[in-house]
């Protein structure tokens, strides 16, 4: 005979009987139905019994009557940067009693004929989430791509990549400012001949970093060479080609830390040292920055703050009446330059 005790499910009936109230009274109190007024003593007694018995409300049952599930559909990709954003979303929504239902889309681009993103949206919609917070795979996605969300008239907050939509709100880092910070930093160190390894310019975040960097350097009268990078192998080839020459740039700006890590490897192969021969600035402040030698100077995008802000905007939209037309919000989180040991003062060397 199995001696293990079987834990009985705590029901509303048992709660109401112990509290000495009707089943409907217990149900209304525990499900926050404010249409009925009960004495403070009755409410206290029901809540105390429920807590003592470990009762948990049936959210599915409540949603039938309220039309809300107190849940958010979060669609994101993998990686440390996104995990920090997701944690910010989760932490803030949890404060207000919302659960996050996660959909993982690890594709960089979406196939219009077989869209993983649209499949995830459909599945989360079937679970009746109250809205979506997501990192889109396509910058140029239009309202047609989000038609199922728009038809449901529920909030859509995008992060990291700004889409071509009249419906979606956006929260992301200020990548133009980030590019400018990198440019100012290298220029103030006396670098005048600089190469930028710019990742895919079809992606708005990479495009904004490159734009901010180029604009600031041109304004300061520096020479800038921009090399567009498609793959890590492409980066390796271009890095070796540019820096194998006798006269080469004194500094490099990479639009992501992963590219900077590859640059470290390629410069070492051709006998160049960082920062003695070449200064390097990355972007993202990922874990890679601390594991390369010397540690990498980079731009911190404050991903946790992006997540918190996206969740705040989501909650704000939920307070608006269903179908309310609002002005789109575009919120850009300020970034910070994190100075480490990968750059040197070129002015002192020249002097």
C-alpha positions in Angstrom: 0.0 0.0 0.0 1.3 3.4 -1.0 1.7 5.3 2.3 2.1 8.7 0.5 -0.8 11.0 1.2 -2.8 12.2 -1.7 -3.3 16.0 -1.4 -6.9 17.0 -2.0 -7.7 19.9 -4.2 -8.8 22.9 -2.3 -12.2 24.0 -3.8 -14.4 27.1 -3.5 -17.0 24.9 -1.8 -14.6 24.0 1.0 -13.5 27.6 1.4 -17.1 28.9 1.6 -18.1 26.2 4.1 -15.2 26.9 6.4 -15.7 30.7 6.2 -19.4 30.4 6.7 -20.5 32.1 3.5 -22.2 31.1 0.3 -20.3 29.6 -2.6 -21.1 32.7 -4.7 -19.9 35.1 -2.0 -16.6 33.2 -1.8 -16.2 33.2 -5.5 -16.9 36.9 -5.9 -14.4 37.9 -3.1 -11.6 35.6 -4.4 -12.1 36.7 -8.0 -12.0 40.4 -7.2 -15.6 41.0 -8.4 -16.2 44.6 -7.3 -19.8 44.7 -8.4 -20.8 43.3 -5.0 -20.0 44.9 -1.6 -19.3 42.8 1.4 -18.3 43.8 4.9 -14.6 44.0 5.8 -15.0 41.2 8.2 -16.5 38.9 5.6 -13.8 39.7 3.1 -11.1 39.2 5.8 -12.6 35.8 6.8 -12.7 34.4 3.3 -9.2 35.6 2.4 -7.8 34.2 5.6 -9.3 30.8 5.1 -8.1 30.8 1.4 -4.6 31.6 2.5 -4.6 29.0 5.3 -5.8 26.3 2.8 -3.4 27.3 0.1 -6.2 28.2 -2.4 -5.3 29.5 -5.8 -7.8 31.2 -8.0 -8.6 29.6 -11.4 -7.3 32.2 -13.9 -9.0 30.4 -16.8 -12.3 30.6 -15.0 -11.8 34.3 -14.2 -10.9 35.1 -17.8 -14.3 33.8 -19.1 -16.0 36.6 -17.2 -13.4 39.3 -17.3 -12.1 38.8 -20.9 -8.6 39.0 -19.5 -6.0 36.3 -18.8 -3.5 38.5 -17.1 -0.8 37.1 -19.4 1.5 38.6 -22.0 2.8 36.9 -25.1 6.5 37.5 -25.3 8.3 36.6 -28.5 12.1 36.8 -28.4 15.3 35.2 -29.6 18.2 33.6 -27.8 21.4 35.2 -26.3 22.5 37.1 -23.2 21.3 40.5 -24.5 17.8 39.2 -25.1 17.6 37.2 -21.9 18.3 40.4 -19.9 15.4 42.2 -21.8 13.1 39.2 -21.2 14.0 39.3 -17.5 13.1 43.0 -17.3 9.7 42.3 -19.0 9.1 39.3 -16.7 10.0 41.2 -13.5 7.9 44.2 -14.2 4.8 42.3 -15.3 5.0 40.0 -12.3 4.7 43.0 -10.1 1.3 43.6 -11.5 0.2 40.0 -11.4 0.9 39.1 -15.1 2.4 35.9 -16.3 4.6 35.8 -19.4 4.1 33.1 -22.0 7.3 32.9 -24.0 7.7 32.1 -27.7 11.3 31.6 -29.0 12.1 32.7 -32.5 15.8 32.3 -33.2 15.6 33.2 -36.8 17.2 36.4 -38.0 14.9 36.7 -41.0 11.3 35.5 -41.6 10.1 33.4 -44.5 6.9 35.0 -45.8 5.7 31.6 -47.0 6.5 29.8 -43.8 6.6 32.4 -41.0 7.6 31.0 -37.6 6.8 34.4 -36.1 3.3 34.3 -37.4 2.9 30.7 -36.1 4.0 31.7 -32.6 1.6 34.7 -32.7 -1.2 32.4 -33.6 -0.5 29.9 -30.9 -0.2 32.6 -28.2 -3.4 34.2 -29.4 -5.1 30.9 -29.0 -4.1 31.1 -25.3 -5.9 34.5 -25.2 -2.9 36.6 -24.1 -3.8 40.1 -23.3 -1.2 41.5 -25.7 2.3 41.0 -27.2 5.8 42.2 -26.4 8.1 41.0 -29.1 11.4 41.3 -31.0 10.4 41.2 -34.7 12.6 39.4 -37.2 11.8 41.9 -39.9 12.4 45.6 -39.8 10.2 46.2 -42.8 7.3 44.2 -41.4 4.0 46.0 -42.0 0.6 45.9 -40.2 -0.3 43.0 -42.5 2.3 40.9 -40.7 0.6 41.6 -37.4 -3.0 41.4 -38.7 -4.0 38.8 -36.1 -2.9 41.0 -33.2 -4.5 44.1 -34.7 -7.8 42.3 -35.3 -7.8 41.3 -31.6 -7.3 45.0 -30.8 -4.7 44.2 -28.1 -1.4 45.9 -27.3 1.7 45.2 -29.5 5.0 46.5 -28.1 8.1 45.8 -30.2 11.7 46.0 -29.0 15.2 46.2 -30.4 13.9 46.3 -34.1 11.5 49.0 -35.1 9.0 47.8 -37.7 7.1 49.6 -40.4 3.8 49.5 -38.6 1.3 52.2 -37.7 0.0 50.0 -34.9 3.0 48.8 -32.9 4.8 50.8 -30.2 8.6 50.5 -29.9 11.2 50.4 -27.2 14.9 50.1 -27.9 18.3 51.5 -27.2 19.4 54.8 -28.7 21.8 53.3 -31.2 22.4 56.7 -33.0 23.6 58.0 -29.6 25.7 54.8 -29.2 27.5 55.3 -32.5 28.2 58.9 -31.6 29.6 58.0 -28.2 32.1 55.6 -29.8 33.1 58.2 -32.3 33.6 60.9 -29.7 35.6 58.6 -27.6 38.0 57.5 -30.3 38.3 61.0 -31.7 39.1 62.5 -28.3 41.9 59.9 -28.0 43.4 61.4 -31.1 42.4 58.8 -33.7 41.9 60.3 -37.1 42.0 57.3 -39.4 39.3 54.8 -38.3 37.6 51.8 -39.9 34.1 50.7 -39.0 33.0 47.1 -39.4 29.2 47.6 -39.9 26.9 44.6 -39.5 23.8 44.1 -41.7 22.5 47.5 -42.7 19.0 46.1 -43.3 18.7 45.9 -39.5 17.6 49.2 -38.1 19.8 48.9 -34.9 23.0 48.3 -36.9 22.1 51.0 -39.4 21.5 53.6 -36.7 24.9 52.7 -35.0 26.7 53.2 -38.3 24.9 56.4 -39.0 25.6 57.9 -35.6 29.3 56.9 -35.8 29.9 58.2 -39.4 28.0 61.5 -38.8 30.0 62.3 -35.7 33.4 61.5 -37.2 32.8 63.4 -40.4 31.7 66.4 -38.3 35.1 66.1 -36.5 37.1 65.9 -39.7 38.2 62.3 -39.3 38.9 59.8 -42.1 36.4 56.9 -41.9 36.3 53.7 -43.8 33.1 51.6 -43.5 33.3 47.9 -44.4 29.9 46.2 -44.6 30.0 42.8 -42.9 27.7 39.9 -43.8 29.3 36.9 -42.0 32.2 36.3 -39.5 34.2 34.9 -42.4 33.6 38.1 -44.4 34.8 40.1 -41.4 38.0 38.0 -41.1 38.8 38.6 -44.8 38.2 42.3 -44.7 40.1 42.8 -41.4 43.2 41.0 -42.7 43.0 42.9 -46.0 42.8 46.3 -44.4 45.3 45.7 -41.6 48.0 43.8 -43.5 48.9 47.1 -45.2 51.9 49.1 -43.8 49.7 52.1 -43.4 46.5 51.0 -41.7 43.8 52.7 -39.5 44.7 53.2 -35.9 41.2 52.3 -34.5 38.3 50.0 -35.2 34.6 50.4 -34.3 32.5 47.1 -34.4 28.8 47.3 -34.4 28.6 44.2 -32.1 30.9 42.6 -29.5 31.0 39.3 -31.4 32.6 41.1 -34.3 35.1 42.7 -32.0 36.1 39.3 -30.6 36.7 38.1 -34.1 38.8 41.2 -34.8 41.0 40.4 -31.8 41.7 36.9 -33.3 42.5 38.2 -36.8 44.8 41.1 -35.6 46.7 38.6 -33.5 47.3 36.4 -36.6 49.0 39.2 -38.4 51.1 40.3 -35.4 49.2 43.4 -34.4 48.6 44.1 -30.7 45.6 45.7 -29.0 45.7 48.6 -28.0 49.4 49.2 -28.9 48.9 48.9 -32.6 45.1 49.2 -33.0 42.4 50.5 -30.7 39.1 48.6 -30.7 35.6 49.6 -29.5 32.7 47.1 -29.5 28.9 47.4 -29.0 26.6 45.6 -26.6 28.6 45.0 -23.4 28.2 41.3 -23.6 30.1 38.7 -21.5 32.6 38.4 -24.3 34.0 41.8 -23.4 35.5 40.5 -20.1 36.9 37.3 -21.6 39.1 38.9 -24.3 42.5 40.3 -23.6 42.6 43.2 -23.1 39.1 43.6 -21.9 37.0 45.4 -24.5 35.7 49.0 -24.4 32.1 48.9 -25.6 28.6 50.4 -25.5 26.2 49.2 -22.9 22.6 49.1 -24.3 21.0 48.6 -20.9 18.8 45.7 -22.0 17.2 45.1 -18.6 15.9 48.7 -18.7 14.6 48.1 -22.2 12.6 45.2 -20.9 11.2 47.1 -17.9 10.2 50.0 -20.2 8.5 47.7 -22.7 6.5 46.1 -19.9 5.5 49.5 -18.5 4.2 50.6 -21.9 2.3 47.3 -22.2 0.6 47.9 -18.9 -0.2 51.4 -19.9 -1.9 50.3 -23.1 -4.0 47.7 -21.1 -5.5 50.6 -19.1 -6.9 52.1 -22.3 -10.4 51.1 -23.4 -10.5 48.3 -26.0 -9.9 49.6 -29.5 -8.6 53.0 -28.4 -6.6 54.8 -31.1 -3.4 56.1 -29.6 -0.3 57.9 -30.9 2.5 55.5 -31.3 5.2 55.6 -28.7 8.9 55.3 -29.7 11.0 55.1 -26.6 14.8 55.1 -26.9 16.8 54.1 -23.8 20.1 56.1 -23.3 23.2 54.0 -23.7 26.6 54.2 -21.9 30.2 53.8 -23.0 32.0 51.3 -20.8 35.7 52.1 -20.8 38.1 49.2 -20.4 41.6 48.5 -21.8 41.2 48.1 -25.6 42.0 51.7 -26.6 45.1 53.9 -26.2 45.6 57.7 -26.5 46.9 58.2 -30.0 47.7 61.9 -29.4 50.3 61.0 -26.7 51.9 58.4 -29.0 52.1 60.9 -31.9 53.7 63.5 -29.7 
